[in-house]
Amino acid sequence: MSAPLGFRPEDIRNIAVLGHTGAGKTTLCEAILHRCGAVTRMGTVDGASTSSTLMFAMRDGREVNLIDTPGSLELIGQALAVLPAADTAVIVVNAASGIELGTRRLFVAAGEMALARMIVVNKIDANRAGLPALVSELKNAFGPELHCINLPTASGSDVIDCFDADAGSADFGSVAEVHREILESSVEVDDAELERYLEGGAIDLPRLRRCLVEAMNRGHVVPILFTAAPSEVGIDDLVHILVEEAPSPANARPRRPRK
């Protein structure tokens, strides 16, 4: 996508929103637009998307371009066709349904094209008790590169950012432990920052963000986030991460042809 007048490439986020039918992709996109002020109210989604739709919003001087794709396996070609236009693939998983066939195909395809990837576990209000098991299932299916970057809190009515914060209360897991895991996995891609960390030196947030972007670009880190889109739980945190940590056209890896 070309930069609009007044936008630098580093201020643009091109996001392909992928996932199996029923994951809640369109509602998630609408919630992002609503929280960014691009629309005045949430709509009602009836039925499944049959074609890809481009949406955009502004946040903190950045333009976030969202490509909402159909999730039906019969239409998966349309989802695959948008990947060359994106720098980040957000793979949406229905918390109640878990990993489905479309989830696997789209996750692998985005990786083959060298896109940075995030997994958004949506509809967490439908399966709060099963979220720890789902996280384990995701890591077992897609690899140790998956790390939670936030966690549900307050009985699923909110999330706590585990990237910027290293303490707090979560519905499951340890904020401090999740923060340590995402920090260590991120700095592993930068020898100087890794040495600084191993020697006990502090790593400030801007340097850590640069490491995370590079780690995502290399496929070394795949963040997991949690949302309940209709009630907009976790949407502000998702937008923050997309704006601050997702690659831009200026620092994303070159696309590889899809196999």
C-alpha positions in Angstrom: 0.0 0.0 0.0 1.3 3.4 -0.9 1.6 6.1 1.8 -1.1 8.8 1.8 0.0 12.4 1.7 1.7 13.4 4.9 2.4 9.8 6.1 5.8 8.3 6.3 6.2 4.6 5.7 7.2 4.1 9.3 3.9 5.6 10.4 1.8 3.0 8.6 0.6 -0.4 9.8 -0.7 -2.8 7.2 -2.6 -5.6 8.9 -4.2 -8.7 7.4 -6.9 -10.0 9.7 -7.2 -13.8 9.2 -9.1 -16.7 10.8 -11.6 -19.4 10.4 -15.3 -18.6 10.0 -16.9 -17.6 13.3 -13.7 -16.3 14.9 -15.2 -12.8 15.0 -12.8 -11.0 12.6 -15.2 -8.4 11.3 -16.5 -7.5 14.8 -12.9 -7.2 15.9 -12.1 -4.8 13.0 -15.2 -2.8 13.8 -14.2 -2.6 17.5 -10.7 -1.3 16.5 -12.3 1.3 14.3 -14.7 2.3 17.1 -11.9 2.6 19.7 -9.9 4.7 17.3 -12.8 7.0 16.6 -13.2 6.0 12.9 -16.8 5.0 13.5 -19.3 6.3 16.0 -20.8 3.0 17.0 -20.4 -0.7 16.7 -22.5 -2.4 14.0 -24.1 -5.9 14.1 -22.5 -8.6 12.0 -25.0 -11.1 10.4 -23.5 -14.0 8.5 -20.0 -14.7 7.3 -17.9 -12.4 5.1 -17.6 -13.5 1.4 -14.9 -11.0 0.3 -12.0 -9.1 1.7 -12.7 -5.5 2.9 -10.2 -2.7 3.5 -10.7 -0.5 6.6 -8.5 2.1 8.1 -8.2 4.1 11.4 -5.9 6.6 12.9 -4.2 6.4 16.3 -1.3 8.5 17.7 -0.3 9.8 14.3 -0.2 6.3 12.7 -2.5 4.9 10.0 -3.7 1.4 10.7 -4.9 -0.3 7.5 -7.0 -3.5 8.3 -7.8 -6.0 5.6 -10.7 -8.1 6.9 -10.7 -11.5 5.1 -13.3 -14.2 4.7 -12.8 -17.3 6.8 -14.6 -20.0 4.9 -12.3 -22.7 3.5 -14.0 -22.4 0.2 -12.9 -18.7 0.1 -9.5 -19.1 1.6 -7.9 -18.0 -1.7 -9.2 -14.5 -1.1 -7.5 -14.5 2.3 -4.2 -15.7 0.9 -4.4 -13.1 -1.9 -4.1 -10.2 0.5 -1.0 -11.4 2.2 1.5 -9.6 -0.1 -0.2 -6.3 0.8 0.3 -6.8 4.6 3.3 -6.5 6.9 1.6 -8.3 9.8 -0.9 -11.1 9.9 -3.3 -11.2 12.8 -4.7 -14.7 13.1 -8.0 -14.6 15.1 -9.0 -17.7 17.1 -12.4 -18.3 18.6 -11.8 -19.0 22.3 -14.7 -21.5 22.4 -13.8 -23.3 19.1 -10.0 -23.3 19.5 -7.7 -24.2 16.6 -9.6 -25.0 13.4 -8.4 -26.1 9.9 -8.5 -22.6 8.6 -6.4 -21.4 11.5 -3.6 -23.8 10.7 -3.5 -23.1 7.0 -3.5 -19.3 7.4 -0.9 -19.3 10.2 1.5 -21.4 8.0 0.8 -19.4 4.9 1.6 -16.1 6.6 4.8 -17.5 7.9 5.8 -18.8 4.5 5.5 -15.3 3.2 7.7 -13.9 6.0 4.9 -11.8 7.6 5.1 -10.9 11.2 2.3 -12.8 13.0 0.1 -12.3 16.0 -2.6 -14.5 17.4 -5.7 -12.9 18.9 -7.8 -15.2 21.1 -11.2 -13.6 20.7 -14.5 -14.2 22.5 -12.7 -14.9 25.7 -16.0 -14.3 27.6 -17.3 -17.5 26.0 -14.6 -19.8 27.5 -12.8 -18.1 30.3 -12.1 -21.4 32.2 -10.6 -23.0 29.1 -8.1 -20.2 28.2 -5.0 -21.8 29.9 -5.6 -25.0 28.0 -6.1 -23.2 24.7 -2.8 -21.3 25.2 -1.0 -24.6 25.7 -2.8 -26.0 22.7 -1.7 -23.1 20.6 1.9 -23.4 21.7 1.9 -27.1 21.1 0.5 -26.7 17.6 2.5 -23.7 16.4 5.7 -23.8 18.3 7.6 -22.3 21.3 7.8 -18.9 19.5 4.3 -18.2 20.8 4.3 -16.0 23.9 1.4 -14.2 25.6 1.9 -10.4 25.4 -1.1 -9.7 27.6 -3.4 -11.7 29.9 -7.1 -11.5 30.9 -7.8 -10.0 34.2 -10.8 -9.0 36.4 -12.7 -12.2 35.4 -12.2 -11.6 31.7 -13.6 -8.1 31.8 -10.2 -6.5 31.0 -6.6 -7.4 30.0 -3.2 -6.5 31.5 -0.3 -5.6 29.2 2.6 -7.9 30.1 5.1 -6.3 27.7 5.2 -2.8 29.2 4.4 -4.0 32.7 6.2 -6.6 34.8 3.7 -6.8 37.7 0.0 -7.1 38.2 -2.9 -9.5 38.6 -4.1 -11.8 35.9 -6.9 -14.5 35.7 -4.2 -17.1 35.0 -0.5 -17.1 34.7 2.1 -14.7 36.2 2.4 -11.2 34.7 6.1 -11.1 35.9 6.8 -14.5 34.3 5.1 -13.6 31.0 7.0 -10.3 30.9 10.3 -12.1 31.4 9.5 -14.6 28.7 8.6 -12.0 26.1 11.6 -9.8 27.0 14.1 -12.6 26.8 12.7 -14.0 23.6 12.8 -10.5 22.0 16.3 -9.6 23.0 17.7 -12.9 21.7 17.7 -11.4 18.2 20.1 -8.6 19.1 23.5 -9.7 20.4 24.3 -6.3 22.1 20.9 -6.2 23.9 21.2 -9.8 24.9 24.6 -9.2 26.4 23.3 -6.2 28.2 20.4 -8.2 29.6 22.6 -11.1 30.7 25.0 -8.7 32.5 22.0 -7.3 34.4 21.7 -4.1 32.5 18.4 -2.3 32.0 16.7 -2.4 28.6 14.5 0.6 28.0 11.1 0.3 26.3 12.1 1.8 22.9 15.0 -0.7 22.6 12.8 -3.5 23.7 10.2 -2.6 21.1 12.8 -2.5 18.3 13.9 -6.0 19.4 10.3 -7.3 19.4 9.6 -6.0 15.9 12.8 -7.7 14.7 11.9 -10.9 16.6 8.4 -10.8 15.0 9.8 -10.2 11.6 12.1 -13.3 11.9 9.3 -15.4 13.3 11.2 -15.8 16.5 8.3 -14.3 18.5 4.6 -14.7 17.8 2.6 -12.7 20.4 -0.7 -14.0 21.8 -3.4 -11.4 22.8 -6.9 -11.7 24.3 -10.1 -9.9 23.3 -13.9 -10.0 23.5 -14.7 -7.8 20.6 -18.4 -7.1 21.0 -17.8 -5.6 24.5 -14.4 -4.2 23.4 -12.4 -6.0 26.0 -8.7 -5.9 25.1 -9.3 -3.7 22.0 -7.4 -0.7 23.4 -4.4 -3.0 24.2 -4.6 -4.6 20.8 -4.5 -1.2 19.1 -1.6 -0.1 21.3 0.4 -3.2 20.3 -0.4 -2.8 16.6 0.6 0.8 16.7 3.7 0.4 18.8 5.0 -3.1 18.1 3.7 -4.2 14.7 6.2 -3.7 11.8 5.8 -0.9 9.3 6.6 -0.9 5.6 9.9 0.7 6.6 11.1 -2.2 8.8 9.1 -5.2 7.7 10.9 -8.1 6.1 10.6 -8.4 2.3 7.8 -10.7 1.2 8.6 -14.2 0.1 6.5 -15.7 -2.8 3.9 -18.1 -1.4 4.7 -21.8 -2.1 
